[in-house]
């Protein structure tokens, strides 16, 4: 349980100070513990970052899979997944700051592998829902499901990058849902 609190504290620190501002001291302060206690759970800053990446990936893929398995039409599930994903990011600005940082996808290595794996899982869920909507006749024939899912993810990422660049000011969820609504209308029969 304490590790989850430390990860949340790390994401809070990254949200405020960026990855470069993440220190064991700052994480310990934010988590309300001394540094020695934090070191009982994690050896160093890199382990904290890795745990944060695992946490983010787990949250994204498990929530998407849960919504995809729920009852209802595929397009409605897709709406819910996009909304849930965007709301999670809007509540945790440390997530995109970590993922798009030099310590995230850019540098490769184990953290990038974890992120890539989780992104692939998320894309697979979106792809499956798009395929189901095509099969139901709700989306136009000839649409490539995987490429459409990638476009949706790119739309979200672009909006998130702009939002982060504006210091997390503005209504990220509203913007993404407007873009998704417009894109969905282009796809529908």
N, C-alpha and C positions, 0 to 999 in steps of 0.2 A: 504494500500500500504506500509506503513511504517513497518508493521509487517513482510511482505515478505522480505524487506530489512534487517531487524534484523535477520531473519532466515538464509538468505544467508550469512550474516556476521558471524553468529554462526558457520555455516558449514565451512566457511573459517578459523575461529579460530581453530576449531577441526581438520581441515586438517593440520594446521601448528603445533599446540601444543597438540593435542589429547584432549580427553574428560576431563582429569584432568586439562588441561590448560585453559579450558573454564571458564571464569569468566565474570560477568556482565561488569566489567571494560574493558576487552579485546574486548567483543562484541560491546560495545558502541564506543570504539576507532575505530574499524574496520568499523562500520556503520557510523562513522562521526557524532556522537551525544553525548550528555552528558548522564551520567548514569540516571539522573532524568527523562529524556525523555524516556529512555528505560523502566523504571519502570512504565510509563504510559500505556505501552502495555503489559508488562509481570510482574507478581509479583516477580518472582525469576528465578534462573538458571534452575530449574526443568521444569518450564513452557516453557522456551525457548527450552529446549531439546525436550519436548513433541511436540511443534509446529514444530520443525525440523523433527521429526519422521513422523508426519502427512504430512508434505510437501513432504518428500521423498516417502512415500507410495502413496500419491496422484499422484505424477509424474510418478512413475513406473506403477501403475495400469491403469491410464488414457491413457498413451502413448501406452501401450501394447494393450488395448482395441481398441484404435483408429486405430492402425496398423492392428489388427485382423479384423476389420470391413471394411478395405479398399479393393479395388478390387485386384484380382490376386490369384495365386495358394497358398494353405496353406503353402507349404514349403518355398516359397518366402517370405510370411508374417513372418514366423518363423525366417528366416534369418534377416529380418529387425528389428524384436523385439529384438533378441539377440544383434545385432549391436547397436541399440539405447540404450538398457539397459547398455551395456558395455561402450559406449561412455559417457553416463551420469556419470557413476562411475569414469571413467578416468578423467573427467573434474572437479570432486568434490571429492577429496580424503577424505574429512571430512565425507562423507556418510558411507563408510565401517568402518572408525575409530569409528564412533558413533554406528553403528549397531552391531559391534563385540566387543564393549567395555563392561565393567562392568555395565555401565549405560544403555546398550542396551538389547539385547536378554538374556543375562546371568542372570540378576537379577529377571526376571519375573515382575509381576506388570503391571500397565497400559501401559507402553511403550512397553513391550514385547507383550501384547495383541494386540496393534495397529499393530506392526510389523508382528505378526503372521497372523492377518487378511489380511493384504496387500499381504503377501507372498502367502497366499491361493488364493487370487484373481488372482495374477500373474500366479500361477500354473494352475489354472482353464483355463485361456486364452491359455497357452501353450498346455494343455491337449486337448482342443477343436480343436486346429490347427493340432495336431498330429492325433487325431481321423479322422479329415477331410482328411488328407493326406493318411491315411490307407484306408479310404472308396474310395478314388480316385484311389487306387492301386499304389500309389507312394512310400509307405513304405511297408516293408514286413509284411505279416499277422502274427498274434500271438504276436505282440509287444504290451505290456501293455502301454497304452497312459499316464496314470498318473505317472507310475514309470519312463517312459522315460522322461517326463517333469521334474520330480524330479532329475533325473540324469543330465539333462541339467543345471538345477539350481545349482546343486552341483559342476559341472564342472566350472561354472562361479565363484561360491563362493571360490573354491579352488584357482583359478587363482588370484582372488582379494586378498585373504589372503596372497598369496606369494608376490603380488605386494605391498601391504601395509607393509609387513615385510621387503621389500627392499626399504622402504621410498618412495614409489610411483615412483620408477625408473623403466624404461623399458617400453615396448610397450604392455600394457594390452590388448588393442583392438586387436592387431595383434595375440597375444597368444590365446585369447578366440576364435577368428574367425578360427584360424588353428585347434584348438581342436574341435570346432563345425563342421567344414568341414570334419574332419576325422570321427567324430561320425555319421554325416549325411550319409556319404558313407556306413557306416556299417548298417544303417537302411534302406537305399534305396533298392528297388527291382532291 
